[in-house]
Amino acid sequence: MTTIFIQEFHELLYILGACLMFLLITPKSLVLELHRKLTYAGILVVFSVCYLSIEPIDANVYALHLMPIAILLASMFEGVLPGAATWLAFVCCGFFIVGTNWAANIASNTTLLAAGLAFHYRSFYRSSLGLLILNALALLVMHAAVFFVVFDLAGEGMELSTAAMIVSGALPSTALVIYAYYRVKNNEKLHEELYNAEKYQIMGQLAAAISHEVRNPLTMTSGFLQMMGKESLHPETLERYRKHAIEGVDQATSIISDYLNYAKPAVEEARTIDVDEEIASLTPWIAPLAAMSDVEIQLHHQADSSLYMTGEPKKFQQCLLNLMKNAIEAMPDGGKLTITTRTENEHAVITIADTGVGMSKMQLKRIGMPFFTTKEKGTGLGLMVVVSLVHVMGGRIVFSSKRGRGTVCELRFRLNEPADGRTD
């Protein structure tokens, strides 16, 4: 009697181990559903084969405990493919390795598989935990009844006390396995629903922010176009209105481009980039903004030769321009913007440091998250785009900051050889 319960307890541990391993290595969000289901059947079979290879096994315990619980779990929770694969593996294993009665095994487990699949596709998603356990226990009793009928018809017998002992051990084992697997699956489902809810909330907020940001320049454009319709306008005034209208359209286009870059970042025309050359080309654009804020710009090239990396020049410039503008805007009362390039461990390192207001630890953790910004009228979209584009170009971006001491942004990209083979 003790030996039977020990075997059943060991089998229960192996089944629970297979369930846990499956749920750990195949998170639903990362694996295709079909692959996930087949992986479950494979893990369950592998754990059972390991059990059969290590532990002494009684054919009747295998037929009335391990096999029905495994098939029941696969068919009720995962569907036809895992259920059929588990059925085939355990029936073959029982016939060729354990030596169970083939007729009783095929009849009872085929009935169990069919009933488990019927429950999965008709009632599983509407069932509570209690109903799942009750149905599983009922199916297990049905399996045992079919097994004993065919077993007796085949001319083989089993002591009533032995049969009762095995089945009485299988019932709580089934309830425990169903309970554990249901809880983990339910938590996984809740996590997925929460993830989708957060995603849709972010999409809605982002759409609202984009709508607001685009409406402002378009309203400005509409106003200038209406003023252009006035009679007796001086040509210079008309030209000024036209330029302002075009600027409004360009600003709206830029906002939409930022949104698209964040939603689906991609490097379309990757080529070798001279890092220092790209930084130098941005100086004429950033210098007027720095002068208006009384910010001094310092460039330091600390490498022995030019630095080259792979990326898309326009998007690389967009990243640097956004970071430099943010740094200047963080110094409303003037300061120093220091841009440094160097090499480190076969990487090009670009450092953009300011002496501005700085950020707290909590603000640092939120950099790059949707809608995080330290500006009163900002949306955080620009920095979101920067983080996305840097990652797409194979780089890393790290921020460090202290309140009142400024912020340092460090970009790292893998070094590349110049396109024409030059060495400086």
N, C-alpha and C positions, 0 to 999 in steps of 0.2 A: 504493500500500500504506500509506504513512504517513498519507495523508488519511483512509483508512477507520478506522485505529486512533485517530486524533485525534477523529473524529466519535463513535466508540464511547466514548472516554474522556469526552467532553463529555456524552454521554447518561447515562453512569454517574453523573457528578456531579449532574446534574439529578434523577435518580431518588433518589439518596441525600439530596439537599437536600429533596425532597418528603417522604421518610420522616422526616427530622429535624424538619421543620416540623410535620408531623402529630403526632408524639409530644410536641412541646413545647407546642402550643396546645390539645391535647385530652387532658389527664390523665384516666385511666380513672375516678377517683373523683368527677370533677366533671361528666361528660358522659354522657348516656344512650347505651347501647350502639349503638342503631340510628343515632342522629345521628352518633356517632363513626365508624361504618363508612362512612356516606355522605360524611362530611367527608374521610375518607382518599381516597376515589375522586376527590372534587372537587379536592383539593390536587394529587394526582398528575396529573390532566388539565390543570390550570392551569399547572403547571410545564412539562409537555410542550408545551403550546401556546406558552408563552413561548420555549421552546427552538426550536420550529419557526419562530417569528417572527424570532428573532435569528440563529440559526446556519444556514449552508448545509447542506442535508440530502440525502442520497442515498436514493432510494426503497428500495433493497435493504437498506441499513443500517437504515432505519426498520422495515422489515418483519421482519428477522431478528434485530434487537438490541433496539431501544427497545420496540417493541410487545410481543413475547413476555415480556420481563422484567417490564414493568409489569402485564400481565394475570396472569402467574404469581404475582407478589407479592400482588396483590389477592385472587386466588382462593384461594391456599394459606393465607394468613394471616388474611384478613378475612371470607371467605365469599361467599354468593351475590349479595347486593345490591352490594357494592363491585366484585366480580368482573364482574358483568353490566354495571354502569355503566361500568367501565373498558373492557371489551370494546367496547361500543357507541361510546364516545367515540373510541377509537383506530382502530376500523375505519372510522368515518365520516371521521375526520381523514385516514386513509391514502388513502381513495378520493377525497375532494373537494379535499384540499390537497396531499398529497404525490404522488398519482398512482400508487399501487401497484396491482398486479393484484388486482382485487376478488375473483375466484374463489379464488385461492391464499390471500389474506388471510382470507377468511371461513372456508374449510375448515380451515386450519391453526390459526387462533385459536379457532374454536369447539371443535375437538378439545382444544386446550390448556386452555380454560376448563372443559370438562366433566371432564377428567382432574384439573385442579387442585382443583375443587370436591369431586370424589370423594375425593381425598386429604385435603382439609380436614375433611370430616365423618366419615371412617372411620379415619384414622390420625394426623392432625395432633397431637392432644393426647397421643398415646403415643409420639411420635417424638423421638429425640435430635437434636442439631444435625447430626451427621454424616449421619444418615438423611434429614433434611430436605434437605441439600445434594445428596445422591446422587439423591433423587427429583426434585428440581428440575432437575438436569442431565439426567436421563433424559427428563423431560417436554420439556425444551428441544430435545433431539436428536429426539424424536418430532415436535415442532412443525416443525423444519427438514425432516424427511423428508416429511411431508405437504405442506409448502409447495412443495418441489422437484418432487414428483410432479404436483401440480395445475398448477404453473407450466409444466412441460414439456408436459402435456396441453393447455394453453391455447395452445401454439405459441410460447411465449417461452423464451428460453434465458439462461443466466448462465454465465460462465466458471467453470470448476472452481476455479481459484486464488482468484477473488474470493469465491466461496461459502465455500471453506474458511477464508479469512481472516476473513470476517464471523462465521462460527460459532465459530471458535477464539477470537475476541475476546468473543463473547457468553457462552461457558462460564465464564471466570474472573469476568466481570462479575456473572453470576448468583450464583456462589458467594459473592462479596464482599457483594452486596446481601442475600442470605439470611442470611449470618453477622451482618452489622451489625444487621439488623432483628430477628433472633432474640435477640441479646444484649440489646438495649434492651427488647424485649417481656418477656424472661425476668426482667430486673431489675425491671420494672414489676410483674410477677406476684409476685415475692418481696416487694416493698414492700407490696403489697396484703395478702399473707398475714401479714406482720409486723404491719401495722396492725390486721387482724382479731384476731390473737392478743393484741395488747396491749389491744384493746377488750374482748375476752372476759375477760381477766385482771382488768381494772379492774372490770368488772361483777361478777365473782365476789368480789373483795375488798370492793366496795361492799356487795354483798348480805350478806356475812359481818359487816361492820361494822354495818350497819343491824340485822341480827338480834341482834347483841350489845347494841347500844344500846337496842333495843326491849325485849329480855328483862329488863333491869334494872328499869325502872319497872313492868312487868307483874308481875314477881316481888314487888316491893314492894306492889303493889295486891292480889295474891293473899294475901300475908301479913296485911295489914290486914283483908281480908274474912274470913279465917279467925278472926282475933281478935274480930271483931264477932259471931261466932257463940257466944262464951262467955256463960254465964249470969251474971246479977247484975252486969252492967256499968253503971257510972254513966253517966247520959245525956250528960254533958259528954265523957266518955272515948269513948263511942260516936260522938258527933258529930265528935270529933277524928279517930278512925279513918276515918270516912266521908270527911272532907275529904282526908285523906292518900291514900285509895284513888282519889278523883277526880283528885287531882293527878298520880298515877302514870299514869292513863289519858290525861290531857291531855298529859303529857310524851311518852308513846308516840305520840300523835296528831301532836304537833309534829314529832317526828323523821321520821315517815312523810311529813308534808307537806313537810319540807325535802328529802327524797329525791325526791319527785315534782317539786318546783320545780326541782331540779337536772337531773333526767332530761328534763323537758319544760317549760322555763320559758316562761311566757306571761303577757301582761297582758290580763286578761279584761274589766275595767271601767275603761278608761283615761279619765281626766278631768283637768281643770286642778287642779293642786295648789299651795297656798301653802306654799312651802318652810319659811319661818320658823315658820308656824303648826304644821306637822307636827313640827318639831324641838321646839317648846315643849310639844307634847302628850306627848312622850316623856320629858320631864324628871321627872315624878312616878314613872315606872317605873325610871329609871336612878339617881335620887338615893339611894335606900336602899342600892343596891349600892355606889355611890361612897362613901357614909358609912361602910360597913363596912370599906372598904379605905383609909380616910383620904385619899380623892381629892377634890380641889377641882374643881368644874365651872365653866367660864367660857364664856359665850355672847357672841359679837361679831357684830353685824349691820352690815356695812360698806357696804351698798348704800344709795342714796338713797331707795329705795322697796321695797315688798314684791317678792319673787322668785316667779315662777310658772313651772311646768313641767308637762308632760303625763306622766301615769303612773297607776298604781293605788296609792291611799293606803296600803292595808294592806301591800303588798309594799315600797313605799318605806320605810315605818316599819320593816318587818322588816330591810331592809338597814342602816338607820341604827342600829337597836337592836343588831344583831349586831356592827357595827363599834365602837360605844361600849362594849359589854360586853367585847370583845376588848381594847380600849384600857385599860379599868379593870383587867382581869385581868393586864395586862402591868405593872401598878404595885402589886405585893403589899405594898410598904413605904410606900405613899402617893405622892402626886404631883399633877400638874395635868392635867386633861382640858380642852382648849380647842377649842370648836366655832365656826368662823367661816363666815359666808356673805358672798358678794360677787358682783359681775358682772364678766365679762371676755369681750370679743369675742362679745357676744350669747349668752353662756352663764351659767347659774347655777352658781357654784362653791361647793362645800361642803367645808370642810377640817376633819378630825378629827385633832387632834394630841395625843399623850401624852408624858410624860416618863419612860417606862418603860425596860425592859431593852433595847429595840431589837432589830434583826435584822442578820444578816450579809448580804453580797451574794448568797451562794448561797441563803439563805433567801428573800430578796426575789424571786429569779428563780422560785421554786417556789410563790409565793402563788397561790392559786386552783386549783392542780393537785390531782387526786384524792389524798386522804389526807394532804396536807401540813398539819401543825399544829405549833405550838411548845409546846402543852400536853402534860403527861404523860399525861392520860387523854382527850385529844380525838381526834376523827376527821377534822377538817378539813372536815366537811360544811357547817358554817355559812358559812364563807368561800367555799366553792365555790358555794353558793346565792347569796350576795351578788354575786359576779362575774357569774354567769349572769343574774340579775334586772336588774342595772345595764345590761348589754348589751342585754337585751330591751327595756328602756325607752329605748333610744337614747342611753345615757350612756356615759361613760368613767370608769374607776377606775384611779388611779395611786398606788403606794406608794413612799415614800422613808424610809430608816431608817439609823441607825448604832448600833453596839453601845454600850450605856450612855448613849445620848443620846435615846432614844425613837423613835417612829414617827409619820409624817405620812401620812394617807390623804386623797387629793383626789378628789372626785366632780365630774363636769361633766355638766350637762344643758342642752339648748337651751332658752332662755327662751321663754315663751309669754305671751300676753295673758290677763288675768284673765277668768274665765267670764262675769262680769256687766259687763265693760267698765270696772271701777273703775281709777283711778290714784291712788296714794297721794302 
